[in-house]
Amino acid sequence: MGPKGSVDCPNLEFEYGDTDSYAAELSELYSYTEEPEFALNRKCFEEDFQTQVKDKRWSELDLSRQKTYVMCLLDGLEVVSREKRLRVARAILYLAQGVFGECDTEAEVLDWTRHNNFLLYQMGTFTAFLELLNMEIANSQACSSALRKPAISLADSTELRVILSVMYLMVETIRVEMETDPPKWKASRETFKTELSSPVHSEEPFALLLFTMVTKFCSGHAPHFPMKKVLLLLWKVLVFTLGGFEALQTLKVKKRQELGLPPLPEDSIQVVRSMRAASPPAYSIELVEQQHQPQPKRGHRSRRPLMKQDSLDLYNERDPFKSDEAGMDEEDAEDLDNSIEGELDLLEREPVVPAVAIPRPPVERVSFPKGLPWAPKVRQKDIEHFLEASRNKFIGFTLGQDTDTLVGLPRPIHESVKTLKQHKYVSISEVQIKNEEEMEKCPMSMGEEDVQETACEILYRVMLYNLPQYMIALLKILLAAAPTSKAKTDSINILADVLPEEMPITVLQSMKLGVDVNRHKEIIVKAISALLLLLLKHFKLNHIYQFEYVSQHLVFANCIPLILKFFNQNIMSYITAKNSISVLDYPFCTVHDLPELNAESLETGENNQFCWRNLFSCINLLRILNKLTKWKHSRTMMLVVFKSAPILKRALKVKQAMLQLYVLKLLKIQTKYLGRQWRKSNMKTMSAIYQKVRHRMNDDWAYGNDIDARPWDFQAEECTLRANIEAFNSRRYDKPQDSEFAPVDNCLQSVLGQQLELPEDFHYSYELWLEREVFSQPIRWEELLHYQ
């Protein structure tokens, strides 16, 4: 593809959100290999239904008879026979799938899906399936059988897939709000949300059970777990219980009000939605031709007047939207510099006024954007640094953190400080860090901290002690699903719930399975990227050190190089990939006779401009990378060390404003470390950063003069952060029931003789506690020697 193709690169009409459309999210639950099971579910339902209800269809029954039949089905889940239980579970799954055998259109299927799932929830189906799920997780026979097999297929996870599908359909259907929902459904939604987020009978929230399944799968103890369904369900449970991006924004506004902070300067979601993608210059073809022409000698160069910003960039940077095959990138910067060395001097030196000035209309001068999208922000630290430098320069001494005394400073400095203070922004994180420092200094005078029992707080508390394992497990699966990963013998097998029992024998079957496998991996990447981003954002709002704890473990588990590895591919190809067979997608395949599949129909796929899930995944991964590296010099240096600049710049080919914004943010934080030569060679990128990324006053990102660019003790930075996190976790979560300052009874007999009142629900969780805290913990006898 030559320059022409790059100019024609279309703008992607993509709307970012918590999830894709309701129908798309339901269709991604199933692999194409599972398609024959739709008919099996229908058969199980109809055989059972005909024994209970004569001469009527499900859609013809009134609500009370539908409830009676659901009760009969739930009773059928109690039987001892595993095979009978599975048939009843399939009949319930058919109801949750919208009794498609009685429907003529896709819309009808989705309507019945909503009706049936709310009905199933109200009849207690979710709790019944939760018990079945616990039984299947603890089924050691299935685990050992799967471990012995050389190749695992769909058949090994049949029961789990049916159970997880019913649970996913209920969570996703009840989560999605619609204007037509009756009040009873709205009440059910709130009850279900509370039920999922709060521990029941002192057990953990449902999300923790799913996290445990992920770690069990990654440890190799349960290779038959259908990981795609587990991850999709986990992600949707988090979106439902914690809230999506709109809910986060509302929470943030509310929290700022509670802390007495000024309102946010703008709604970031709306700003990003209204952004337009950066376009390549209209005359980029001209630029390519120019670059390959021999340059005239220095003294006799004909100079163009400075026109628009884009024409300024023509001298300095190849078009970032041009394909890689055309040859030049940052690594070829030296060749580029030699060819246009004279032009680059224009940017470094003050413009020299020629003897005869060329008349230039004022309109043709460098045009700045009419209005920048973001209000500039200034931190308290920035004002302190500015005043420290000014005082040293003008009066020879500093006043520490005093930002009010301006005696002895010239008038322009007064004006500057006034402007800085006008744009001062205090984040919730800064307030939380300050409070934490005070709690550490004065534990007695500050008293007990009042911690709100939000869904996020409960989740963090139960995840805390195994959180590193959860993060490592998620990143292992992400690595296995990344398109750039090479198949290794020691990597985990994530295809257990997509490979059929009998491997394909025809070319057509192989092509279909190939599409299915690629789609399966894309959906896994989508689920992991979305749930990691959601966790990071919610924990950051709940408490900054909760966010930092998750972030640090992601960084220690090599999340930064993993995401860069993911982007080290042809991102445009990934975003426009056609790994879907629309005629096999649910609910289309349930109400239409399937046409004869052939090679052409498989290759054409959907005629979409881009693949929603892949673009969504890319944006999520970039946002995670931003969250991990923002204000962290050691992690920014990791971006530089892993040569992320060329990788990120290639992603700018995708003409989607939100993706470009997060790429530019990542480039902005490392420009000061990339050197003057890189900045000179990439003026178009620098211009895009200026136009699209928020400005921090006093931030010399474009020049590298910032004090933060100087050599930094990176290890010390991470160690200090780790010490603060550990202090927070131990203070808030390791404290004993009695106060630290209460008198201690040292008499063994009186301590052992005390009568303890156990809570009523103690017997529910005692066995679980024993298993987790006693039997599964190794006893380190050698530690006894240290206390002697």
Rosetta blueprint (number, residue, H / E / L):
1 M L
2 G L
3 P H
4 K H
5 G H
6 S H
7 V H
8 D L
9 C L
10 P L
11 N L
12 L L
13 E L
14 F L
15 E L
16 Y L
17 G L
18 D L
19 T L
20 D L
21 S L
22 Y H
23 A H
24 A H
25 E H
26 L H
27 S H
28 E L
29 L L
30 Y L
31 S L
32 Y H
33 T H
34 E H
35 E L
36 P H
37 E H
38 F H
39 A H
40 L H
41 N H
42 R H
43 K H
44 C H
45 F H
46 E H
47 E H
48 D H
49 F H
50 Q H
51 T H
52 Q H
53 V L
54 K L
55 D L
56 K L
57 R L
58 W H
59 S H
60 E H
61 L L
62 D L
63 L H
64 S H
65 R H
66 Q H
67 K H
68 T H
69 Y H
70 V H
71 M H
72 C H
73 L H
74 L H
75 D H
76 G H
77 L L
78 E L
79 V L
80 V L
81 S L
82 R H
83 E H
84 K H
85 R H
86 L H
87 R H
88 V H
89 A H
90 R H
91 A H
92 I H
93 L H
94 Y H
95 L H
96 A H
97 Q L
98 G L
99 V L
100 F H
101 G H
102 E H
103 C L
104 D L
105 T L
106 E H
107 A H
108 E H
109 V H
110 L H
111 D H
112 W H
113 T H
114 R H
115 H H
116 N H
117 N H
118 F H
119 L H
120 L H
121 Y H
122 Q H
123 M L
124 G L
125 T H
126 F H
127 T H
128 A H
129 F H
130 L H
131 E H
132 L H
133 L H
134 N H
135 M H
136 E H
137 I H
138 A L
139 N L
140 S H
141 Q H
142 A H
143 C H
144 S H
145 S H
146 A H
147 L H
148 R H
149 K L
150 P L
151 A L
152 I L
153 S L
154 L H
155 A H
156 D H
157 S H
158 T H
159 E H
160 L H
161 R H
162 V H
163 I H
164 L H
165 S H
166 V H
167 M H
168 Y H
169 L H
170 M H
171 V H
172 E H
173 T H
174 I H
175 R H
176 V L
177 E L
178 M L
179 E L
180 T L
181 D L
182 P L
183 P H
184 K H
185 W H
186 K H
187 A H
188 S H
189 R H
190 E H
191 T H
192 F H
193 K H
194 T H
195 E H
196 L H
197 S H
198 S L
199 P L
200 V L
201 H L
202 S L
203 E L
204 E L
205 P L
206 F H
207 A H
208 L H
209 L H
210 L H
211 F H
212 T H
213 M H
214 V H
215 T H
216 K H
217 F H
218 C H
219 S L
220 G L
221 H L
222 A L
223 P L
224 H L
225 F L
226 P L
227 M H
228 K H
229 K H
230 V H
231 L H
232 L H
233 L H
234 L H
235 W H
236 K H
237 V H
238 L H
239 V H
240 F H
241 T H
242 L H
243 G L
244 G L
245 F H
246 E H
247 A H
248 L H
249 Q H
250 T H
251 L H
252 K H
253 V H
254 K H
255 K H
256 R H
257 Q H
258 E H
259 L L
260 G L
261 L L
262 P L
263 P L
264 L L
265 P L
266 E L
267 D L
268 S H
269 I H
270 Q H
271 V H
272 V H
273 R H
274 S H
275 M L
276 R L
277 A L
278 A L
279 S L
280 P L
281 P L
282 A L
283 Y L
284 S H
285 I H
286 E H
287 L H
288 V H
289 E H
290 Q H
291 Q H
292 H L
293 Q L
294 P L
295 Q L
296 P L
297 K L
298 R H
299 G H
300 H H
301 R L
302 S L
303 R L
304 R L
305 P L
306 L L
307 M L
308 K L
309 Q H
310 D H
311 S H
312 L H
313 D H
314 L H
315 Y L
316 N L
317 E L
318 R L
319 D L
320 P L
321 F L
322 K L
323 S L
324 D H
325 E H
326 A H
327 G L
328 M L
329 D L
330 E H
331 E H
332 D H
333 A H
334 E H
335 D H
336 L H
337 D H
338 N H
339 S H
340 I L
341 E H
342 G H
343 E H
344 L H
345 D H
346 L H
347 L H
348 E H
349 R L
350 E L
351 P L
352 V L
353 V L
354 P L
355 A L
356 V L
357 A L
358 I L
359 P L
360 R L
361 P L
362 P H
363 V H
364 E H
365 R L
366 V L
367 S L
368 F L
369 P L
370 K L
371 G L
372 L L
373 P L
374 W L
375 A L
376 P L
377 K E
378 V E
379 R L
380 Q H
381 K H
382 D H
383 I H
384 E H
385 H H
386 F H
387 L H
388 E H
389 A H
390 S H
391 R H
392 N H
393 K H
394 F H
395 I L
396 G L
397 F L
398 T L
399 L L
400 G L
401 Q L
402 D L
403 T L
404 D L
405 T L
406 L L
407 V L
408 G L
409 L L
410 P L
411 R H
412 P H
413 I H
414 H H
415 E H
416 S H
417 V H
418 K H
419 T H
420 L H
421 K H
422 Q H
423 H L
424 K E
425 Y L
426 V L
427 S L
428 I H
429 S H
430 E H
431 V H
432 Q H
433 I H
434 K H
435 N H
436 E H
437 E H
438 E H
439 M H
440 E H
441 K H
442 C L
443 P H
444 M H
445 S H
446 M H
447 G L
448 E L
449 E L
450 D L
451 V L
452 Q L
453 E L
454 T L
455 A H
456 C H
457 E H
458 I H
459 L H
460 Y H
461 R H
462 V H
463 M H
464 L H
465 Y H
466 N H
467 L H
468 P H
469 Q H
470 Y H
471 M H
472 I H
473 A H
474 L H
475 L H
476 K H
477 I H
478 L H
479 L H
480 A H
481 A H
482 A L
483 P L
484 T L
485 S L
486 K L
487 A L
488 K L
489 T L
490 D L
491 S L
492 I L
493 N L
494 I L
495 L L
496 A L
497 D L
498 V L
499 L L
500 P L
501 E L
502 E L
503 M L
504 P L
505 I L
506 T L
507 V H
508 L H
509 Q H
510 S H
511 M H
512 K H
513 L H
514 G H
515 V H
516 D H
517 V H
518 N H
519 R H
520 H H
521 K H
522 E H
523 I H
524 I H
525 V H
526 K H
527 A H
528 I H
529 S H
530 A H
531 L H
532 L H
533 L H
534 L H
535 L H
536 L H
537 K H
538 H H
539 F H
540 K H
541 L H
542 N H
543 H L
544 I H
545 Y H
546 Q H
547 F H
548 E H
549 Y H
550 V H
551 S H
552 Q H
553 H H
554 L H
555 V H
556 F H
557 A L
558 N L
559 C H
560 I H
561 P H
562 L H
563 I H
564 L H
565 K H
566 F H
567 F H
568 N L
569 Q L
570 N L
571 I H
572 M H
573 S H
574 Y H
575 I H
576 T L
577 A L
578 K L
579 N L
580 S L
581 I L
582 S H
583 V H
584 L H
585 D L
586 Y L
587 P L
588 F H
589 C H
590 T H
591 V H
592 H L
593 D L
594 L L
595 P L
596 E L
597 L L
598 N L
599 A H
600 E H
601 S H
602 L H
603 E H
604 T H
605 G L
606 E L
607 N L
608 N L
609 Q L
610 F L
611 C L
612 W H
613 R H
614 N H
615 L H
616 F H
617 S H
618 C H
619 I H
620 N H
621 L H
622 L H
623 R H
624 I H
625 L H
626 N H
627 K H
628 L H
629 T H
630 K L
631 W L
632 K L
633 H H
634 S H
635 R H
636 T H
637 M H
638 M H
639 L H
640 V H
641 V H
642 F L
643 K L
644 S H
645 A H
646 P H
647 I H
648 L H
649 K H
650 R H
651 A H
652 L L
653 K L
654 V L
655 K L
656 Q L
657 A H
658 M H
659 L H
660 Q H
661 L H
662 Y H
663 V H
664 L H
665 K H
666 L H
667 L H
668 K H
669 I H
670 Q H
671 T H
672 K H
673 Y H
674 L H
675 G L
676 R H
677 Q H
678 W H
679 R H
680 K H
681 S H
682 N L
683 M H
684 K H
685 T H
686 M H
687 S H
688 A H
689 I H
690 Y H
691 Q H
692 K H
693 V L
694 R L
695 H L
696 R E
697 M L
698 N L
699 D L
700 D L
701 W L
702 A L
703 Y L
704 G L
705 N L
706 D L
707 I H
708 D H
709 A H
710 R L
711 P L
712 W L
713 D L
714 F H
715 Q H
716 A H
717 E H
718 E H
719 C H
720 T H
721 L H
722 R H
723 A H
724 N H
725 I H
726 E H
727 A H
728 F H
729 N H
730 S H
731 R H
732 R H
733 Y H
734 D L
735 K L
736 P L
737 Q L
738 D L
739 S L
740 E L
741 F L
742 A L
743 P L
744 V L
745 D L
746 N L
747 C L
748 L H
749 Q H
750 S H
751 V H
752 L H
753 G L
754 Q L
755 Q L
756 L L
757 E L
758 L L
759 P L
760 E L
761 D L
762 F H
763 H H
764 Y H
765 S H
766 Y H
767 E H
768 L H
769 W H
770 L H
771 E H
772 R H
773 E H
774 V H
775 F H
776 S L
777 Q L
778 P L
779 I L
780 R L
781 W H
782 E H
783 E H
784 L H
785 L H
786 H H
787 Y H
788 Q L
